[in-house]
Amino acid sequence: MDDHVLPGDEAYADPVGAGRRRRTIDQKTFAKPIKSIGLRRSAILAQSATVADAIDAMRAAKIGSVLVTDSSGRLVGILTERDLLNRAAKGEVDPKTTGIQAIMRSKPETLKPDDAIAYALRIMSHGGCRHVPLVDADGRPVGVVSVRDIVDLIADLFPDDILTLPTDPRSTFAKNPEGA
């Protein structure tokens, strides 16, 4: 995981002298292009699809959003789990007959894969979005960046501090890095 170590970081000695490197999150981290964190598989549907189709696509892709396109393949909207919860979960619409255009968010803010991670964070923070569509120069969807992707980036930067923790925060192991 040392490929996430930024130039100029100083090495420090851990208790057993393995020489791990200090990892930081700084402006350089957020200036990296979104594509550098890897893009998950996206669910993409035509705007003529139904809400049920969108649910099936999200399940199949194991992602919490569907990118919605027009007949030319350009992005026209996004439908997220939150949209389903807020607009369709209580039976107000029939998922099998309601088109996704009825409950999707039209004209979402988009980014390109080469845009900096910081822009995705800005949209997520200020817009309250958990998924930001990524498009090519012609406005066709090429992926989506999610809050989960950003959290995974942070966890990857600090694997020894985060990923090795026990599942129970009250565990005595969490307080004893030697594990004994």
C-alpha atoms as an extended CHARMM CRD file, in Angstrom:
* protein
*
       180  EXT
         1         1  MET       CA              0.0000000000        0.0000000000        0.0000000000  PROA      1               0.0000000000
         2         2  ASP       CA              3.0230000000        2.2700000000       -0.0530000000  PROA      2               0.0000000000
         3         3  ASP       CA              1.8840000000        3.5730000000       -3.4430000000  PROA      3               0.0000000000
         4         4  HSD       CA             -0.3330000000        5.9280000000       -1.4220000000  PROA      4               0.0000000000
         5         5  VAL       CA              2.6390000000        7.4180000000        0.4290000000  PROA      5               0.0000000000
         6         6  LEU       CA              3.1410000000       10.9560000000       -0.6990000000  PROA      6               0.0000000000
         7         7  PRO       CA              6.5730000000       12.2970000000       -1.6560000000  PROA      7               0.0000000000
         8         8  GLY       CA              8.2140000000       14.0400000000        1.2630000000  PROA      8               0.0000000000
         9         9  ASP       CA              6.5530000000       11.9360000000        3.9570000000  PROA      9               0.0000000000
        10        10  GLU       CA              9.0250000000       11.0590000000        6.6790000000  PROA      10              0.0000000000
        11        11  ALA       CA              9.6280000000        7.4990000000        7.7820000000  PROA      11              0.0000000000
        12        12  TYR       CA              9.1140000000        6.6700000000       11.4210000000  PROA      12              0.0000000000
        13        13  ALA       CA             10.0050000000        3.6240000000       13.4180000000  PROA      13              0.0000000000
        14        14  ASP       CA              7.1530000000        1.5800000000       14.7650000000  PROA      14              0.0000000000
        15        15  PRO       CA              7.5050000000       -0.3190000000       18.0640000000  PROA      15              0.0000000000
        16        16  VAL       CA              9.0630000000       -3.3280000000       16.3610000000  PROA      16              0.0000000000
        17        17  GLY       CA             11.2390000000       -1.2780000000       14.0030000000  PROA      17              0.0000000000
        18        18  ALA       CA              9.5780000000       -2.2220000000       10.7020000000  PROA      18              0.0000000000
        19        19  GLY       CA             10.1320000000        1.3140000000        9.3820000000  PROA      19              0.0000000000
        20        20  ARG       CA              6.5750000000        2.0900000000        8.3280000000  PROA      20              0.0000000000
        21        21  ARG       CA              6.0500000000        5.4340000000        6.6700000000  PROA      21              0.0000000000
        22        22  ARG       CA              3.9620000000        8.2320000000        8.1030000000  PROA      22              0.0000000000
        23        23  ARG       CA              0.9700000000        8.7760000000        5.8710000000  PROA      23              0.0000000000
        24        24  THR       CA             -0.8880000000       12.0170000000        5.5770000000  PROA      24              0.0000000000
        25        25  ILE       CA             -3.9400000000       13.4190000000        3.9560000000  PROA      25              0.0000000000
        26        26  ASP       CA             -3.1730000000       16.8220000000        2.5260000000  PROA      26              0.0000000000
        27        27  GLN       CA             -3.7490000000       18.9660000000       -0.5370000000  PROA      27              0.0000000000
        28        28  LYS       CA             -1.7450000000       16.5500000000       -2.6870000000  PROA      28              0.0000000000
        29        29  THR       CA             -4.1310000000       13.7320000000       -1.7860000000  PROA      29              0.0000000000
        30        30  PHE       CA             -7.1690000000       15.7100000000       -2.8710000000  PROA      30              0.0000000000
        31        31  ALA       CA             -5.4760000000       17.0610000000       -5.9960000000  PROA      31              0.0000000000
        32        32  LYS       CA             -5.1550000000       13.5540000000       -7.4210000000  PROA      32              0.0000000000
        33        33  PRO       CA             -7.5840000000       12.7170000000      -10.2300000000  PROA      33              0.0000000000
        34        34  ILE       CA            -10.7200000000       10.8260000000       -9.3010000000  PROA      34              0.0000000000
        35        35  LYS       CA             -9.7180000000        7.9990000000      -11.6320000000  PROA      35              0.0000000000
        36        36  SER       CA             -6.6610000000        7.3660000000       -9.4260000000  PROA      36              0.0000000000
        37        37  ILE       CA             -8.8540000000        5.8260000000       -6.7400000000  PROA      37              0.0000000000
        38        38  GLY       CA            -10.3340000000        3.3660000000       -9.2150000000  PROA      38              0.0000000000
        39        39  LEU       CA            -13.8520000000        3.4280000000      -10.5360000000  PROA      39              0.0000000000
        40        40  ARG       CA            -16.5270000000        0.9620000000       -9.5240000000  PROA      40              0.0000000000
        41        41  ARG       CA            -18.8300000000       -0.6850000000      -11.9580000000  PROA      41              0.0000000000
        42        42  SER       CA            -21.7760000000        1.5930000000      -12.6780000000  PROA      42              0.0000000000
        43        43  ALA       CA            -25.3970000000        0.8690000000      -13.3470000000  PROA      43              0.0000000000
        44        44  ILE       CA            -26.5910000000        2.7570000000      -16.4130000000  PROA      44              0.0000000000
        45        45  LEU       CA            -30.1500000000        2.7020000000      -17.7400000000  PROA      45              0.0000000000
        46        46  ALA       CA            -32.1500000000        4.5360000000      -20.3800000000  PROA      46              0.0000000000
        47        47  GLN       CA            -34.6830000000        7.0090000000      -19.0270000000  PROA      47              0.0000000000
        48        48  SER       CA            -37.4450000000        4.7720000000      -20.3700000000  PROA      48              0.0000000000
        49        49  ALA       CA            -36.6150000000        2.1030000000      -17.7560000000  PROA      49              0.0000000000
        50        50  THR       CA            -38.8470000000        1.4810000000      -14.7670000000  PROA      50              0.0000000000
        51        51  VAL       CA            -38.0950000000        1.9240000000      -11.0840000000  PROA      51              0.0000000000
        52        52  ALA       CA            -38.0640000000       -1.8800000000      -10.7810000000  PROA      52              0.0000000000
        53        53  ASP       CA            -35.4260000000       -2.0210000000      -13.5350000000  PROA      53              0.0000000000
        54        54  ALA       CA            -33.3290000000        0.4870000000      -11.5700000000  PROA      54              0.0000000000
        55        55  ILE       CA            -33.5980000000       -1.5580000000       -8.3800000000  PROA      55              0.0000000000
        56        56  ASP       CA            -32.5220000000       -4.6820000000      -10.2660000000  PROA      56              0.0000000000
        57        57  ALA       CA            -29.5850000000       -2.8180000000      -11.8510000000  PROA      57              0.0000000000
        58        58  MET       CA            -28.4060000000       -1.4680000000       -8.4750000000  PROA      58              0.0000000000
        59        59  ARG       CA            -28.5560000000       -4.9270000000       -6.9530000000  PROA      59              0.0000000000
        60        60  ALA       CA            -26.6730000000       -6.4890000000       -9.8640000000  PROA      60              0.0000000000
        61        61  ALA       CA            -23.9270000000       -3.8360000000       -9.8080000000  PROA      61              0.0000000000
        62        62  LYS       CA            -23.8610000000       -3.7370000000       -5.9850000000  PROA      62              0.0000000000
        63        63  ILE       CA            -23.9820000000        0.0390000000       -6.0740000000  PROA      63              0.0000000000
        64        64  GLY       CA            -26.3820000000        2.5930000000       -4.6500000000  PROA      64              0.0000000000
        65        65  SER       CA            -27.1750000000        4.5600000000       -7.7910000000  PROA      65              0.0000000000
        66        66  VAL       CA            -28.2220000000        4.2870000000      -11.4030000000  PROA      66              0.0000000000
        67        67  LEU       CA            -27.0310000000        6.7320000000      -14.0240000000  PROA      67              0.0000000000
        68        68  VAL       CA            -29.8610000000        7.6040000000      -16.4040000000  PROA      68              0.0000000000
        69        69  THR       CA            -29.2440000000        8.3750000000      -20.0810000000  PROA      69              0.0000000000
        70        70  ASP       CA            -31.2170000000        9.7510000000      -23.0020000000  PROA      70              0.0000000000
        71        71  SER       CA            -31.4900000000        8.0550000000      -26.4010000000  PROA      71              0.0000000000
        72        72  SER       CA            -28.0790000000        9.4220000000      -27.4450000000  PROA      72              0.0000000000
        73        73  GLY       CA            -26.3980000000        7.9880000000      -24.3380000000  PROA      73              0.0000000000
        74        74  ARG       CA            -25.9010000000       11.3340000000      -22.5710000000  PROA      74              0.0000000000
        75        75  LEU       CA            -26.4680000000       11.5810000000      -18.8430000000  PROA      75              0.0000000000
        76        76  VAL       CA            -29.8150000000       13.1470000000      -17.9540000000  PROA      76              0.0000000000
        77        77  GLY       CA            -30.2200000000       12.0690000000      -14.3420000000  PROA      77              0.0000000000
        78        78  ILE       CA            -29.3110000000        9.8960000000      -11.4080000000  PROA      78              0.0000000000
        79        79  LEU       CA            -31.4840000000        7.6970000000       -9.2480000000  PROA      79              0.0000000000
        80        80  THR       CA            -30.0990000000        6.7500000000       -5.8430000000  PROA      80              0.0000000000
        81        81  GLU       CA            -31.1010000000        4.5580000000       -2.9290000000  PROA      81              0.0000000000
        82        82  ARG       CA            -32.0440000000        7.7490000000       -1.0920000000  PROA      82              0.0000000000
        83        83  ASP       CA            -34.3890000000        8.7330000000       -3.9380000000  PROA      83              0.0000000000
        84        84  LEU       CA            -36.0160000000        5.3080000000       -3.7390000000  PROA      84              0.0000000000
        85        85  LEU       CA            -36.3870000000        5.6040000000        0.0200000000  PROA      85              0.0000000000
        86        86  ASN       CA            -37.7990000000        9.1360000000       -0.0740000000  PROA      86              0.0000000000
        87        87  ARG       CA            -39.9950000000        8.8320000000       -3.1610000000  PROA      87              0.0000000000
        88        88  ALA       CA            -40.9910000000        5.2250000000       -3.6450000000  PROA      88              0.0000000000
        89        89  ALA       CA            -40.5610000000        3.1580000000       -0.4890000000  PROA      89              0.0000000000
        90        90  LYS       CA            -43.9910000000        3.7510000000        1.0510000000  PROA      90              0.0000000000
        91        91  GLY       CA            -45.9240000000        2.5430000000       -1.9730000000  PROA      91              0.0000000000
        92        92  GLU       CA            -46.6750000000        5.9550000000       -3.4920000000  PROA      92              0.0000000000
        93        93  VAL       CA            -45.5600000000        4.5860000000       -6.8660000000  PROA      93              0.0000000000
        94        94  ASP       CA            -45.6460000000        1.1670000000       -8.4770000000  PROA      94              0.0000000000
        95        95  PRO       CA            -42.0160000000        0.2290000000       -9.2480000000  PROA      95              0.0000000000
        96        96  LYS       CA            -43.0820000000       -2.0270000000      -12.1180000000  PROA      96              0.0000000000
        97        97  THR       CA            -44.9920000000        0.6600000000      -13.9850000000  PROA      97              0.0000000000
        98        98  THR       CA            -43.3620000000        3.9280000000      -12.8890000000  PROA      98              0.0000000000
        99        99  GLY       CA            -40.5710000000        5.2090000000      -15.0870000000  PROA      99              0.0000000000
       100       100  ILE       CA            -37.3330000000        6.2300000000      -13.4120000000  PROA      100             0.0000000000
       101       101  GLN       CA            -37.6390000000        9.7270000000      -14.8890000000  PROA      101             0.0000000000
       102       102  ALA       CA            -40.5510000000       10.2720000000      -12.4750000000  PROA      102             0.0000000000
       103       103  ILE       CA            -38.3460000000       10.0270000000       -9.3750000000  PROA      103             0.0000000000
       104       104  MET       CA            -34.7620000000       10.5600000000      -10.5880000000  PROA      104             0.0000000000
       105       105  ARG       CA            -32.8250000000       13.7640000000      -10.0140000000  PROA      105             0.0000000000
       106       106  SER       CA            -32.4510000000       15.5010000000      -13.3610000000  PROA      106             0.0000000000
       107       107  LYS       CA            -29.2810000000       17.2600000000      -14.4620000000  PROA      107             0.0000000000
       108       108  PRO       CA            -27.0560000000       16.2240000000      -11.5490000000  PROA      108             0.0000000000
       109       109  GLU       CA            -23.6970000000       17.8770000000      -11.0670000000  PROA      109             0.0000000000
       110       110  THR       CA            -21.0750000000       15.8400000000      -12.8670000000  PROA      110             0.0000000000
       111       111  LEU       CA            -17.3190000000       15.5430000000      -12.9960000000  PROA      111             0.0000000000
       112       112  LYS       CA            -14.8070000000       13.9910000000      -15.3380000000  PROA      112             0.0000000000
       113       113  PRO       CA            -12.4630000000       11.1670000000      -14.2590000000  PROA      113             0.0000000000
       114       114  ASP       CA             -9.4750000000       13.5290000000      -14.5610000000  PROA      114             0.0000000000
       115       115  ASP       CA            -11.0030000000       16.0960000000      -12.1700000000  PROA      115             0.0000000000
       116       116  ALA       CA             -9.4630000000       16.3180000000       -8.7130000000  PROA      116             0.0000000000
       117       117  ILE       CA            -10.8760000000       14.2840000000       -5.8300000000  PROA      117             0.0000000000
       118       118  ALA       CA            -11.4250000000       17.6050000000       -4.0210000000  PROA      118             0.0000000000
       119       119  TYR       CA            -14.2040000000       18.5140000000       -6.4610000000  PROA      119             0.0000000000
       120       120  ALA       CA            -16.0620000000       15.2980000000       -5.6840000000  PROA      120             0.0000000000
       121       121  LEU       CA            -15.7870000000       16.0800000000       -1.9730000000  PROA      121             0.0000000000
       122       122  ARG       CA            -17.1000000000       19.6060000000       -2.5610000000  PROA      122             0.0000000000
       123       123  ILE       CA            -20.1650000000       18.3210000000       -4.4130000000  PROA      123             0.0000000000
       124       124  MET       CA            -20.7770000000       15.6660000000       -1.7620000000  PROA      124             0.0000000000
       125       125  SER       CA            -20.3710000000       18.0950000000        1.1190000000  PROA      125             0.0000000000
       126       126  HSD       CA            -22.2320000000       21.1010000000       -0.2550000000  PROA      126             0.0000000000
       127       127  GLY       CA            -24.8090000000       19.2290000000       -2.2830000000  PROA      127             0.0000000000
       128       128  GLY       CA            -25.5440000000       16.4750000000        0.1950000000  PROA      128             0.0000000000
       129       129  CYS       CA            -24.8500000000       13.8690000000       -2.4900000000  PROA      129             0.0000000000
       130       130  ARG       CA            -23.3160000000       10.4670000000       -1.8750000000  PROA      130             0.0000000000
       131       131  HSD       CA            -22.8380000000        9.6620000000       -5.5780000000  PROA      131             0.0000000000
       132       132  VAL       CA            -21.3480000000       11.9430000000       -8.2340000000  PROA      132             0.0000000000
       133       133  PRO       CA            -21.6590000000       10.8630000000      -11.8700000000  PROA      133             0.0000000000
       134       134  LEU       CA            -18.5330000000       10.9150000000      -14.0100000000  PROA      134             0.0000000000
       135       135  VAL       CA            -18.9460000000       11.7530000000      -17.6870000000  PROA      135             0.0000000000
       136       136  ASP       CA            -16.7650000000       11.9950000000      -20.7770000000  PROA      136             0.0000000000
       137       137  ALA       CA            -16.3690000000       15.1140000000      -22.9170000000  PROA      137             0.0000000000
       138       138  ASP       CA            -19.6500000000       14.3230000000      -24.6920000000  PROA      138             0.0000000000
       139       139  GLY       CA            -21.6500000000       13.9940000000      -21.4650000000  PROA      139             0.0000000000
       140       140  ARG       CA            -21.8490000000       10.2120000000      -21.5910000000  PROA      140             0.0000000000
       141       141  PRO       CA            -21.5030000000        8.4290000000      -18.2350000000  PROA      141             0.0000000000
       142       142  VAL       CA            -18.2490000000        6.5920000000      -17.6080000000  PROA      142             0.0000000000
       143       143  GLY       CA            -18.6380000000        5.8920000000      -13.9080000000  PROA      143             0.0000000000
       144       144  VAL       CA            -19.6190000000        7.2270000000      -10.5350000000  PROA      144             0.0000000000
       145       145  VAL       CA            -17.6160000000        8.2370000000       -7.4790000000  PROA      145             0.0000000000
       146       146  SER       CA            -19.2460000000        7.5750000000       -4.1340000000  PROA      146             0.0000000000
       147       147  VAL       CA            -18.6410000000        8.4830000000       -0.5160000000  PROA      147             0.0000000000
       148       148  ARG       CA            -17.6330000000        4.8480000000       -0.0670000000  PROA      148             0.0000000000
       149       149  ASP       CA            -14.8290000000        5.3560000000       -2.5930000000  PROA      149             0.0000000000
       150       150  ILE       CA            -13.5120000000        8.3210000000       -0.5910000000  PROA      150             0.0000000000
       151       151  VAL       CA            -13.7570000000        6.4020000000        2.6860000000  PROA      151             0.0000000000
       152       152  ASP       CA            -11.8920000000        3.4800000000        1.0840000000  PROA      152             0.0000000000
       153       153  LEU       CA             -9.1660000000        5.8910000000       -0.0590000000  PROA      153             0.0000000000
       154       154  ILE       CA             -8.7170000000        7.1640000000        3.4860000000  PROA      154             0.0000000000
       155       155  ALA       CA             -8.7160000000        3.6460000000        4.9380000000  PROA      155             0.0000000000
       156       156  ASP       CA             -6.1050000000        2.5950000000        2.3700000000  PROA      156             0.0000000000
       157       157  LEU       CA             -3.8720000000        5.4860000000        3.4270000000  PROA      157             0.0000000000
       158       158  PHE       CA             -3.9290000000        4.2870000000        7.0380000000  PROA      158             0.0000000000
       159       159  PRO       CA             -4.2000000000        0.4890000000        6.8750000000  PROA      159             0.0000000000
       160       160  ASP       CA             -2.2970000000       -0.1570000000       10.1000000000  PROA      160             0.0000000000
       161       161  ASP       CA             -4.3960000000        2.3560000000       12.0100000000  PROA      161             0.0000000000
       162       162  ILE       CA             -7.8310000000        1.4730000000       10.6280000000  PROA      162             0.0000000000
       163       163  LEU       CA             -8.0280000000       -1.8610000000        8.8730000000  PROA      163             0.0000000000
       164       164  THR       CA             -6.3810000000       -3.8910000000       11.6430000000  PROA      164             0.0000000000
       165       165  LEU       CA             -8.7080000000       -2.6900000000       14.3950000000  PROA      165             0.0000000000
       166       166  PRO       CA            -10.9080000000       -5.3090000000       16.0520000000  PROA      166             0.0000000000
       167       167  THR       CA            -14.5920000000       -5.1840000000       15.2240000000  PROA      167             0.0000000000
       168       168  ASP       CA            -15.4840000000       -4.2540000000       18.7970000000  PROA      168             0.0000000000
       169       169  PRO       CA            -14.1460000000       -0.8080000000       19.8300000000  PROA      169             0.0000000000
       170       170  ARG       CA            -14.4060000000       -1.8190000000       23.5030000000  PROA      170             0.0000000000
       171       171  SER       CA            -12.0490000000       -4.7280000000       22.9900000000  PROA      171             0.0000000000
       172       172  THR       CA             -8.8310000000       -4.6520000000       24.9920000000  PROA      172             0.0000000000
       173       173  PHE       CA             -7.0240000000       -5.6220000000       21.8120000000  PROA      173             0.0000000000
       174       174  ALA       CA             -7.8480000000       -2.1920000000       20.3850000000  PROA      174             0.0000000000
       175       175  LYS       CA             -5.8630000000       -0.6150000000       23.2310000000  PROA      175             0.0000000000
       176       176  ASN       CA             -2.9160000000       -2.9780000000       22.9030000000  PROA      176             0.0000000000
       177       177  PRO       CA             -1.1790000000       -2.7450000000       19.5010000000  PROA      177             0.0000000000
       178       178  GLU       CA              0.9850000000       -5.7550000000       20.3270000000  PROA      178             0.0000000000
       179       179  GLY       CA             -2.1670000000       -7.9130000000       20.4040000000  PROA      179             0.0000000000
       180       180  ALA       CA             -1.2560000000       -9.6690000000       23.6360000000  PROA      180             0.0000000000
